[in-house]
């Protein structure tokens, strides 16, 4: 039994090993410095241990983000706070950004207002004559001239506040005129003409637009093609285009093209015609009907004539007249290409056309003019045209318009319509010519039927025109992006000349152009007499002419003066403005009317009585 017990005891001890505690090894004696360092380290370890046990504070720099593992509740609260802070901060950031943008806009708006107030209240210094003389020595840049022009225009809009006290309005306008003529390259008289027609700001817009090219426009020939099919064919060839405008059913506006527009197969086959948008308006106002007899007094190169035939569907008769034979060659070529078959071309002077042919239902006159509306095409107009040229063309336009109205048949059932158009914006060539015709012929202005465009002037400086002048239409490059154009439409009331009342006769005699014509004729004749006399006197003094010839010189001079007497007498009568002529004309017309009534109603057989009944 004792052996068994002794045997079992070691088995238990084998399963569990006893911990053997070794005695600490004796350390060598430390020096005093080492003992101090160890004591300090022990103190630090003890302090750190205390801090870790507290779990609240840290001594290092990472205490802001380090957290204890056991502190789960605090971490959850912190995460919730961070999430709420993140969500709130995003909303707040958006709101703050919007507020900042609004504040910046308000600041900019206030700054602009202050700047505008300063600009509107500050007085513009107009350069004096001495300063302008100094500028002549140096080359003034165009940007400086442009800036001065804009400042003068702003001063004119608020002249009382912005002007200098010692300077007048005429001084500002003179400076503006000289600056505009220098900047744009016009003659000063043309700039003064535009400033009379438009306000200074609108005149600047007109001059700017006249330097820019107008868009290229083509007109579809509906005798051979439709606009939709033509547009598709040109788009396939690389042409970028759009319909012209709502008022036109045949026009196409071209922006870009990879092929020349005047040499495409469609052009050569006559599917379209190169024609400006403004030149379509007179034909649209004319409204020709199939089967009528129409006259185009100035037809070359055939754009308007072909459009007239297109609207008439190749039915009726169109007479295309032009003064020059060379220009009519282009007209004939275009008419053949476009497939027009009802046109007769001729070359006659439009002033005498009623002697050649008459009784037309409708007449179109696109009169020759100064071209002040198409300066973008021809920049030489800026320098070549003068006010005298405008007056000469206006005189020619009056003669052509009178002959065109005389060629009309007032008894036409469908017509009796005359359309007058020019490619100029001057009042002398447009409203004044129309007013002259209203005084001379028994016609009236009617609506053109054109919804676009501005009405004509009813007053211009000291002149006053008929109230029906508002039925005419004006087109400008700066408002309609078209060539400058004028269109007027007349209806002929009777084939007789209009008999003006005595007051109109008196005004016409005093202020009409007859006075100018007679005065010019008298002055020219007197100049011829004086020149001939001087030449012959010089020959006589040199001995070439005998003394006997001096009597012939005096006799010739007396004969020319006697020939000149009736002209002078007529001029004096016109200046006096007597009413006798008008009263006589009225009395004669009344007597003729009374005599005509007597002849028609007087006498009597049974047939006349029946006719009366």
Secondary structure as a PSIPRED ss2 file (coil, helix, strand):
# PSIPRED VFORMAT (PSIPRED V4.0)

   1 X C   1.000  0.000  0.000
   2 X H   0.000  1.000  0.000
   3 X H   0.000  1.000  0.000
   4 X H   0.000  1.000  0.000
   5 X H   0.000  1.000  0.000
   6 X H   0.000  1.000  0.000
   7 X H   0.000  1.000  0.000
   8 X H   0.000  1.000  0.000
   9 X H   0.000  1.000  0.000
  10 X H   0.000  1.000  0.000
  11 X H   0.000  1.000  0.000
  12 X H   0.000  1.000  0.000
  13 X H   0.000  1.000  0.000
  14 X H   0.000  1.000  0.000
  15 X H   0.000  1.000  0.000
  16 X C   1.000  0.000  0.000
  17 X C   1.000  0.000  0.000
  18 X C   1.000  0.000  0.000
  19 X C   1.000  0.000  0.000
  20 X C   1.000  0.000  0.000
  21 X C   1.000  0.000  0.000
  22 X C   1.000  0.000  0.000
  23 X C   1.000  0.000  0.000
  24 X C   1.000  0.000  0.000
  25 X C   1.000  0.000  0.000
  26 X C   1.000  0.000  0.000
  27 X C   1.000  0.000  0.000
  28 X C   1.000  0.000  0.000
  29 X C   1.000  0.000  0.000
  30 X C   1.000  0.000  0.000
  31 X C   1.000  0.000  0.000
  32 X H   0.000  1.000  0.000
  33 X H   0.000  1.000  0.000
  34 X H   0.000  1.000  0.000
  35 X H   0.000  1.000  0.000
  36 X H   0.000  1.000  0.000
  37 X H   0.000  1.000  0.000
  38 X H   0.000  1.000  0.000
  39 X H   0.000  1.000  0.000
  40 X H   0.000  1.000  0.000
  41 X H   0.000  1.000  0.000
  42 X H   0.000  1.000  0.000
  43 X H   0.000  1.000  0.000
  44 X H   0.000  1.000  0.000
  45 X H   0.000  1.000  0.000
  46 X H   0.000  1.000  0.000
  47 X H   0.000  1.000  0.000
  48 X H   0.000  1.000  0.000
  49 X H   0.000  1.000  0.000
  50 X H   0.000  1.000  0.000
  51 X H   0.000  1.000  0.000
  52 X H   0.000  1.000  0.000
  53 X H   0.000  1.000  0.000
  54 X H   0.000  1.000  0.000
  55 X C   1.000  0.000  0.000
  56 X C   1.000  0.000  0.000
  57 X C   1.000  0.000  0.000
  58 X C   1.000  0.000  0.000
  59 X C   1.000  0.000  0.000
  60 X C   1.000  0.000  0.000
  61 X H   0.000  1.000  0.000
  62 X H   0.000  1.000  0.000
  63 X H   0.000  1.000  0.000
  64 X H   0.000  1.000  0.000
  65 X C   1.000  0.000  0.000
  66 X C   1.000  0.000  0.000
  67 X C   1.000  0.000  0.000
  68 X C   1.000  0.000  0.000
  69 X C   1.000  0.000  0.000
  70 X C   1.000  0.000  0.000
  71 X C   1.000  0.000  0.000
  72 X H   0.000  1.000  0.000
  73 X H   0.000  1.000  0.000
  74 X H   0.000  1.000  0.000
  75 X H   0.000  1.000  0.000
  76 X H   0.000  1.000  0.000
  77 X H   0.000  1.000  0.000
  78 X H   0.000  1.000  0.000
  79 X H   0.000  1.000  0.000
  80 X H   0.000  1.000  0.000
  81 X H   0.000  1.000  0.000
  82 X H   0.000  1.000  0.000
  83 X H   0.000  1.000  0.000
  84 X H   0.000  1.000  0.000
  85 X H   0.000  1.000  0.000
  86 X H   0.000  1.000  0.000
  87 X H   0.000  1.000  0.000
  88 X H   0.000  1.000  0.000
  89 X H   0.000  1.000  0.000
  90 X H   0.000  1.000  0.000
  91 X H   0.000  1.000  0.000
  92 X H   0.000  1.000  0.000
  93 X H   0.000  1.000  0.000
  94 X H   0.000  1.000  0.000
  95 X H   0.000  1.000  0.000
  96 X H   0.000  1.000  0.000
  97 X H   0.000  1.000  0.000
  98 X H   0.000  1.000  0.000
  99 X H   0.000  1.000  0.000
 100 X H   0.000  1.000  0.000
 101 X H   0.000  1.000  0.000
 102 X H   0.000  1.000  0.000
 103 X H   0.000  1.000  0.000
 104 X H   0.000  1.000  0.000
 105 X H   0.000  1.000  0.000
 106 X H   0.000  1.000  0.000
 107 X H   0.000  1.000  0.000
 108 X H   0.000  1.000  0.000
 109 X H   0.000  1.000  0.000
 110 X H   0.000  1.000  0.000
 111 X H   0.000  1.000  0.000
 112 X H   0.000  1.000  0.000
 113 X H   0.000  1.000  0.000
 114 X H   0.000  1.000  0.000
 115 X H   0.000  1.000  0.000
 116 X H   0.000  1.000  0.000
 117 X H   0.000  1.000  0.000
 118 X H   0.000  1.000  0.000
 119 X H   0.000  1.000  0.000
 120 X H   0.000  1.000  0.000
 121 X H   0.000  1.000  0.000
 122 X C   1.000  0.000  0.000
 123 X C   1.000  0.000  0.000
 124 X C   1.000  0.000  0.000
 125 X C   1.000  0.000  0.000
 126 X C   1.000  0.000  0.000
 127 X C   1.000  0.000  0.000
 128 X C   1.000  0.000  0.000
 129 X H   0.000  1.000  0.000
 130 X H   0.000  1.000  0.000
 131 X H   0.000  1.000  0.000
 132 X H   0.000  1.000  0.000
 133 X H   0.000  1.000  0.000
 134 X H   0.000  1.000  0.000
 135 X H   0.000  1.000  0.000
 136 X H   0.000  1.000  0.000
 137 X H   0.000  1.000  0.000
 138 X C   1.000  0.000  0.000
 139 X C   1.000  0.000  0.000
 140 X C   1.000  0.000  0.000
 141 X C   1.000  0.000  0.000
 142 X H   0.000  1.000  0.000
 143 X H   0.000  1.000  0.000
 144 X H   0.000  1.000  0.000
 145 X H   0.000  1.000  0.000
 146 X H   0.000  1.000  0.000
 147 X H   0.000  1.000  0.000
 148 X H   0.000  1.000  0.000
 149 X H   0.000  1.000  0.000
 150 X H   0.000  1.000  0.000
 151 X H   0.000  1.000  0.000
 152 X H   0.000  1.000  0.000
 153 X H   0.000  1.000  0.000
 154 X H   0.000  1.000  0.000
 155 X H   0.000  1.000  0.000
 156 X H   0.000  1.000  0.000
 157 X H   0.000  1.000  0.000
 158 X C   1.000  0.000  0.000
 159 X H   0.000  1.000  0.000
 160 X H   0.000  1.000  0.000
 161 X H   0.000  1.000  0.000
 162 X H   0.000  1.000  0.000
 163 X C   1.000  0.000  0.000
 164 X C   1.000  0.000  0.000
 165 X C   1.000  0.000  0.000
 166 X C   1.000  0.000  0.000
 167 X C   1.000  0.000  0.000
 168 X C   1.000  0.000  0.000
 169 X H   0.000  1.000  0.000
 170 X H   0.000  1.000  0.000
 171 X H   0.000  1.000  0.000
 172 X H   0.000  1.000  0.000
 173 X H   0.000  1.000  0.000
 174 X H   0.000  1.000  0.000
 175 X H   0.000  1.000  0.000
 176 X H   0.000  1.000  0.000
 177 X H   0.000  1.000  0.000
 178 X H   0.000  1.000  0.000
 179 X H   0.000  1.000  0.000
 180 X H   0.000  1.000  0.000
 181 X H   0.000  1.000  0.000
 182 X H   0.000  1.000  0.000
 183 X H   0.000  1.000  0.000
 184 X H   0.000  1.000  0.000
 185 X C   1.000  0.000  0.000
 186 X C   1.000  0.000  0.000
 187 X C   1.000  0.000  0.000
 188 X H   0.000  1.000  0.000
 189 X H   0.000  1.000  0.000
 190 X H   0.000  1.000  0.000
 191 X H   0.000  1.000  0.000
 192 X H   0.000  1.000  0.000
 193 X H   0.000  1.000  0.000
 194 X H   0.000  1.000  0.000
 195 X H   0.000  1.000  0.000
 196 X H   0.000  1.000  0.000
 197 X H   0.000  1.000  0.000
 198 X C   1.000  0.000  0.000
 199 X C   1.000  0.000  0.000
 200 X H   0.000  1.000  0.000
 201 X H   0.000  1.000  0.000
 202 X H   0.000  1.000  0.000
 203 X H   0.000  1.000  0.000
 204 X H   0.000  1.000  0.000
 205 X H   0.000  1.000  0.000
 206 X H   0.000  1.000  0.000
 207 X H   0.000  1.000  0.000
 208 X H   0.000  1.000  0.000
 209 X H   0.000  1.000  0.000
 210 X H   0.000  1.000  0.000
 211 X C   1.000  0.000  0.000
 212 X C   1.000  0.000  0.000
 213 X C   1.000  0.000  0.000
 214 X C   1.000  0.000  0.000
 215 X C   1.000  0.000  0.000
 216 X E   0.000  0.000  1.000
 217 X E   0.000  0.000  1.000
 218 X E   0.000  0.000  1.000
 219 X E   0.000  0.000  1.000
 220 X E   0.000  0.000  1.000
 221 X C   1.000  0.000  0.000
 222 X C   1.000  0.000  0.000
 223 X C   1.000  0.000  0.000
 224 X C   1.000  0.000  0.000
 225 X C   1.000  0.000  0.000
 226 X C   1.000  0.000  0.000
 227 X H   0.000  1.000  0.000
 228 X H   0.000  1.000  0.000
 229 X H   0.000  1.000  0.000
 230 X H   0.000  1.000  0.000
 231 X H   0.000  1.000  0.000
 232 X H   0.000  1.000  0.000
 233 X H   0.000  1.000  0.000
 234 X H   0.000  1.000  0.000
 235 X H   0.000  1.000  0.000
 236 X H   0.000  1.000  0.000
 237 X C   1.000  0.000  0.000
 238 X C   1.000  0.000  0.000
 239 X E   0.000  0.000  1.000
 240 X E   0.000  0.000  1.000
 241 X E   0.000  0.000  1.000
 242 X E   0.000  0.000  1.000
 243 X E   0.000  0.000  1.000
 244 X C   1.000  0.000  0.000
 245 X C   1.000  0.000  0.000
 246 X C   1.000  0.000  0.000
 247 X C   1.000  0.000  0.000
 248 X C   1.000  0.000  0.000
 249 X C   1.000  0.000  0.000
 250 X C   1.000  0.000  0.000
 251 X E   0.000  0.000  1.000
 252 X E   0.000  0.000  1.000
 253 X E   0.000  0.000  1.000
 254 X E   0.000  0.000  1.000
 255 X E   0.000  0.000  1.000
 256 X E   0.000  0.000  1.000
 257 X E   0.000  0.000  1.000
 258 X C   1.000  0.000  0.000
 259 X C   1.000  0.000  0.000
 260 X C   1.000  0.000  0.000
 261 X H   0.000  1.000  0.000
 262 X H   0.000  1.000  0.000
 263 X H   0.000  1.000  0.000
 264 X C   1.000  0.000  0.000
 265 X H   0.000  1.000  0.000
 266 X H   0.000  1.000  0.000
 267 X H   0.000  1.000  0.000
 268 X H   0.000  1.000  0.000
 269 X C   1.000  0.000  0.000
 270 X C   1.000  0.000  0.000
 271 X C   1.000  0.000  0.000
 272 X E   0.000  0.000  1.000
 273 X E   0.000  0.000  1.000
 274 X E   0.000  0.000  1.000
 275 X C   1.000  0.000  0.000
 276 X C   1.000  0.000  0.000
 277 X H   0.000  1.000  0.000
 278 X H   0.000  1.000  0.000
 279 X H   0.000  1.000  0.000
 280 X H   0.000  1.000  0.000
 281 X H   0.000  1.000  0.000
 282 X H   0.000  1.000  0.000
 283 X H   0.000  1.000  0.000
 284 X H   0.000  1.000  0.000
 285 X H   0.000  1.000  0.000
 286 X H   0.000  1.000  0.000
 287 X C   1.000  0.000  0.000
 288 X C   1.000  0.000  0.000
 289 X C   1.000  0.000  0.000
 290 X C   1.000  0.000  0.000
 291 X C   1.000  0.000  0.000
 292 X C   1.000  0.000  0.000
 293 X E   0.000  0.000  1.000
 294 X E   0.000  0.000  1.000
 295 X E   0.000  0.000  1.000
 296 X E   0.000  0.000  1.000
 297 X C   1.000  0.000  0.000
 298 X C   1.000  0.000  0.000
 299 X C   1.000  0.000  0.000
 300 X C   1.000  0.000  0.000
 301 X C   1.000  0.000  0.000
 302 X C   1.000  0.000  0.000
 303 X H   0.000  1.000  0.000
 304 X H   0.000  1.000  0.000
 305 X H   0.000  1.000  0.000
 306 X H   0.000  1.000  0.000
 307 X H   0.000  1.000  0.000
 308 X H   0.000  1.000  0.000
 309 X H   0.000  1.000  0.000
 310 X H   0.000  1.000  0.000
 311 X H   0.000  1.000  0.000
 312 X H   0.000  1.000  0.000
 313 X C   1.000  0.000  0.000
 314 X C   1.000  0.000  0.000
 315 X C   1.000  0.000  0.000
 316 X C   1.000  0.000  0.000
 317 X E   0.000  0.000  1.000
 318 X E   0.000  0.000  1.000
 319 X E   0.000  0.000  1.000
 320 X E   0.000  0.000  1.000
 321 X E   0.000  0.000  1.000
 322 X C   1.000  0.000  0.000
 323 X C   1.000  0.000  0.000
 324 X C   1.000  0.000  0.000
 325 X H   0.000  1.000  0.000
 326 X H   0.000  1.000  0.000
 327 X H   0.000  1.000  0.000
 328 X H   0.000  1.000  0.000
 329 X H   0.000  1.000  0.000
 330 X H   0.000  1.000  0.000
 331 X H   0.000  1.000  0.000
 332 X H   0.000  1.000  0.000
 333 X H   0.000  1.000  0.000
 334 X H   0.000  1.000  0.000
 335 X H   0.000  1.000  0.000
 336 X H   0.000  1.000  0.000
 337 X H   0.000  1.000  0.000
 338 X H   0.000  1.000  0.000
 339 X C   1.000  0.000  0.000
 340 X C   1.000  0.000  0.000
 341 X C   1.000  0.000  0.000
 342 X C   1.000  0.000  0.000
 343 X E   0.000  0.000  1.000
 344 X E   0.000  0.000  1.000
 345 X E   0.000  0.000  1.000
 346 X E   0.000  0.000  1.000
 347 X C   1.000  0.000  0.000
 348 X C   1.000  0.000  0.000
 349 X C   1.000  0.000  0.000
 350 X H   0.000  1.000  0.000
 351 X H   0.000  1.000  0.000
 352 X H   0.000  1.000  0.000
 353 X H   0.000  1.000  0.000
 354 X H   0.000  1.000  0.000
 355 X H   0.000  1.000  0.000
 356 X H   0.000  1.000  0.000
 357 X C   1.000  0.000  0.000
 358 X C   1.000  0.000  0.000
 359 X C   1.000  0.000  0.000
 360 X E   0.000  0.000  1.000
 361 X C   1.000  0.000  0.000
 362 X E   0.000  0.000  1.000
 363 X E   0.000  0.000  1.000
 364 X E   0.000  0.000  1.000
 365 X E   0.000  0.000  1.000
 366 X E   0.000  0.000  1.000
 367 X C   1.000  0.000  0.000
 368 X C   1.000  0.000  0.000
 369 X C   1.000  0.000  0.000
 370 X C   1.000  0.000  0.000
 371 X C   1.000  0.000  0.000
 372 X C   1.000  0.000  0.000
 373 X C   1.000  0.000  0.000
 374 X C   1.000  0.000  0.000
 375 X C   1.000  0.000  0.000
 376 X C   1.000  0.000  0.000
 377 X C   1.000  0.000  0.000
 378 X C   1.000  0.000  0.000
 379 X C   1.000  0.000  0.000
 380 X C   1.000  0.000  0.000
 381 X H   0.000  1.000  0.000
 382 X H   0.000  1.000  0.000
 383 X H   0.000  1.000  0.000
 384 X H   0.000  1.000  0.000
 385 X C   1.000  0.000  0.000
 386 X C   1.000  0.000  0.000
 387 X H   0.000  1.000  0.000
 388 X H   0.000  1.000  0.000
 389 X H   0.000  1.000  0.000
 390 X H   0.000  1.000  0.000
 391 X H   0.000  1.000  0.000
 392 X H   0.000  1.000  0.000
 393 X H   0.000  1.000  0.000
 394 X H   0.000  1.000  0.000
 395 X H   0.000  1.000  0.000
 396 X H   0.000  1.000  0.000
 397 X H   0.000  1.000  0.000
 398 X H   0.000  1.000  0.000
 399 X H   0.000  1.000  0.000
 400 X H   0.000  1.000  0.000
 401 X H   0.000  1.000  0.000
 402 X H   0.000  1.000  0.000
 403 X H   0.000  1.000  0.000
 404 X H   0.000  1.000  0.000
 405 X H   0.000  1.000  0.000
 406 X H   0.000  1.000  0.000
 407 X C   1.000  0.000  0.000
 408 X E   0.000  0.000  1.000
 409 X C   1.000  0.000  0.000
 410 X C   1.000  0.000  0.000
 411 X C   1.000  0.000  0.000
 412 X C   1.000  0.000  0.000
 413 X C   1.000  0.000  0.000
 414 X C   1.000  0.000  0.000
 415 X C   1.000  0.000  0.000
 416 X C   1.000  0.000  0.000
 417 X E   0.000  0.000  1.000
 418 X E   0.000  0.000  1.000
 419 X E   0.000  0.000  1.000
 420 X E   0.000  0.000  1.000
 421 X E   0.000  0.000  1.000
 422 X E   0.000  0.000  1.000
 423 X C   1.000  0.000  0.000
 424 X C   1.000  0.000  0.000
 425 X C   1.000  0.000  0.000
 426 X C   1.000  0.000  0.000
 427 X C   1.000  0.000  0.000
 428 X C   1.000  0.000  0.000
 429 X C   1.000  0.000  0.000
 430 X C   1.000  0.000  0.000
 431 X H   0.000  1.000  0.000
 432 X H   0.000  1.000  0.000
 433 X H   0.000  1.000  0.000
 434 X H   0.000  1.000  0.000
 435 X H   0.000  1.000  0.000
 436 X H   0.000  1.000  0.000
 437 X H   0.000  1.000  0.000
 438 X H   0.000  1.000  0.000
 439 X H   0.000  1.000  0.000
 440 X H   0.000  1.000  0.000
 441 X E   0.000  0.000  1.000
 442 X E   0.000  0.000  1.000
 443 X E   0.000  0.000  1.000
 444 X E   0.000  0.000  1.000
 445 X E   0.000  0.000  1.000
 446 X C   1.000  0.000  0.000
 447 X C   1.000  0.000  0.000
 448 X C   1.000  0.000  0.000
 449 X C   1.000  0.000  0.000
 450 X C   1.000  0.000  0.000
 451 X C   1.000  0.000  0.000
 452 X C   1.000  0.000  0.000
 453 X C   1.000  0.000  0.000
 454 X E   0.000  0.000  1.000
 455 X E   0.000  0.000  1.000
 456 X C   1.000  0.000  0.000
 457 X C   1.000  0.000  0.000
 458 X C   1.000  0.000  0.000
 459 X E   0.000  0.000  1.000
 460 X E   0.000  0.000  1.000
 461 X C   1.000  0.000  0.000
 462 X C   1.000  0.000  0.000
 463 X E   0.000  0.000  1.000
 464 X E   0.000  0.000  1.000
 465 X C   1.000  0.000  0.000
 466 X C   1.000  0.000  0.000
 467 X H   0.000  1.000  0.000
 468 X H   0.000  1.000  0.000
 469 X H   0.000  1.000  0.000
 470 X H   0.000  1.000  0.000
 471 X H   0.000  1.000  0.000
 472 X C   1.000  0.000  0.000
 473 X E   0.000  0.000  1.000
 474 X E   0.000  0.000  1.000
 475 X E   0.000  0.000  1.000
 476 X C   1.000  0.000  0.000
 477 X H   0.000  1.000  0.000
 478 X H   0.000  1.000  0.000
 479 X H   0.000  1.000  0.000
 480 X H   0.000  1.000  0.000
 481 X C   1.000  0.000  0.000
 482 X C   1.000  0.000  0.000
 483 X C   1.000  0.000  0.000
 484 X C   1.000  0.000  0.000
 485 X E   0.000  0.000  1.000
 486 X E   0.000  0.000  1.000
 487 X E   0.000  0.000  1.000
 488 X E   0.000  0.000  1.000
 489 X E   0.000  0.000  1.000
 490 X E   0.000  0.000  1.000
 491 X E   0.000  0.000  1.000
 492 X E   0.000  0.000  1.000
 493 X E   0.000  0.000  1.000
 494 X E   0.000  0.000  1.000
 495 X E   0.000  0.000  1.000
 496 X E   0.000  0.000  1.000
 497 X E   0.000  0.000  1.000
 498 X C   1.000  0.000  0.000
 499 X C   1.000  0.000  0.000
 500 X C   1.000  0.000  0.000
 501 X C   1.000  0.000  0.000
 502 X H   0.000  1.000  0.000
 503 X H   0.000  1.000  0.000
 504 X H   0.000  1.000  0.000
 505 X H   0.000  1.000  0.000
 506 X H   0.000  1.000  0.000
 507 X H   0.000  1.000  0.000
 508 X H   0.000  1.000  0.000
 509 X H   0.000  1.000  0.000
 510 X H   0.000  1.000  0.000
 511 X H   0.000  1.000  0.000
 512 X C   1.000  0.000  0.000
 513 X H   0.000  1.000  0.000
 514 X H   0.000  1.000  0.000
 515 X H   0.000  1.000  0.000
 516 X H   0.000  1.000  0.000
 517 X H   0.000  1.000  0.000
 518 X H   0.000  1.000  0.000
 519 X H   0.000  1.000  0.000
 520 X H   0.000  1.000  0.000
 521 X H   0.000  1.000  0.000
 522 X H   0.000  1.000  0.000
 523 X H   0.000  1.000  0.000
 524 X H   0.000  1.000  0.000
 525 X H   0.000  1.000  0.000
 526 X H   0.000  1.000  0.000
 527 X H   0.000  1.000  0.000
 528 X H   0.000  1.000  0.000
 529 X H   0.000  1.000  0.000
 530 X H   0.000  1.000  0.000
 531 X H   0.000  1.000  0.000
 532 X H   0.000  1.000  0.000
 533 X H   0.000  1.000  0.000
 534 X H   0.000  1.000  0.000
 535 X H   0.000  1.000  0.000
 536 X H   0.000  1.000  0.000
 537 X H   0.000  1.000  0.000
 538 X H   0.000  1.000  0.000
 539 X H   0.000  1.000  0.000
 540 X H   0.000  1.000  0.000
 541 X H   0.000  1.000  0.000
 542 X H   0.000  1.000  0.000
 543 X C   1.000  0.000  0.000
 544 X C   1.000  0.000  0.000
 545 X C   1.000  0.000  0.000
 546 X C   1.000  0.000  0.000
 547 X C   1.000  0.000  0.000
 548 X H   0.000  1.000  0.000
 549 X H   0.000  1.000  0.000
 550 X H   0.000  1.000  0.000
 551 X H   0.000  1.000  0.000
 552 X H   0.000  1.000  0.000
 553 X H   0.000  1.000  0.000
 554 X H   0.000  1.000  0.000
 555 X H   0.000  1.000  0.000
 556 X H   0.000  1.000  0.000
 557 X H   0.000  1.000  0.000
 558 X H   0.000  1.000  0.000
 559 X H   0.000  1.000  0.000
 560 X H   0.000  1.000  0.000
 561 X H   0.000  1.000  0.000
 562 X H   0.000  1.000  0.000
 563 X H   0.000  1.000  0.000
 564 X H   0.000  1.000  0.000
 565 X H   0.000  1.000  0.000
 566 X H   0.000  1.000  0.000
 567 X H   0.000  1.000  0.000
 568 X H   0.000  1.000  0.000
 569 X H   0.000  1.000  0.000
 570 X H   0.000  1.000  0.000
 571 X H   0.000  1.000  0.000
 572 X H   0.000  1.000  0.000
 573 X H   0.000  1.000  0.000
 574 X H   0.000  1.000  0.000
 575 X H   0.000  1.000  0.000
 576 X H   0.000  1.000  0.000
 577 X C   1.000  0.000  0.000
 578 X C   1.000  0.000  0.000
 579 X C   1.000  0.000  0.000
 580 X H   0.000  1.000  0.000
 581 X H   0.000  1.000  0.000
 582 X H   0.000  1.000  0.000
 583 X H   0.000  1.000  0.000
 584 X H   0.000  1.000  0.000
 585 X H   0.000  1.000  0.000
 586 X H   0.000  1.000  0.000
 587 X H   0.000  1.000  0.000
 588 X H   0.000  1.000  0.000
 589 X H   0.000  1.000  0.000
 590 X H   0.000  1.000  0.000
 591 X H   0.000  1.000  0.000
 592 X H   0.000  1.000  0.000
 593 X H   0.000  1.000  0.000
 594 X H   0.000  1.000  0.000
 595 X H   0.000  1.000  0.000
 596 X H   0.000  1.000  0.000
 597 X H   0.000  1.000  0.000
 598 X H   0.000  1.000  0.000
 599 X H   0.000  1.000  0.000
 600 X H   0.000  1.000  0.000
 601 X H   0.000  1.000  0.000
 602 X C   1.000  0.000  0.000
 603 X C   1.000  0.000  0.000
 604 X C   1.000  0.000  0.000
 605 X C   1.000  0.000  0.000
 606 X H   0.000  1.000  0.000
 607 X H   0.000  1.000  0.000
 608 X H   0.000  1.000  0.000
 609 X H   0.000  1.000  0.000
 610 X H   0.000  1.000  0.000
 611 X H   0.000  1.000  0.000
 612 X H   0.000  1.000  0.000
 613 X C   1.000  0.000  0.000
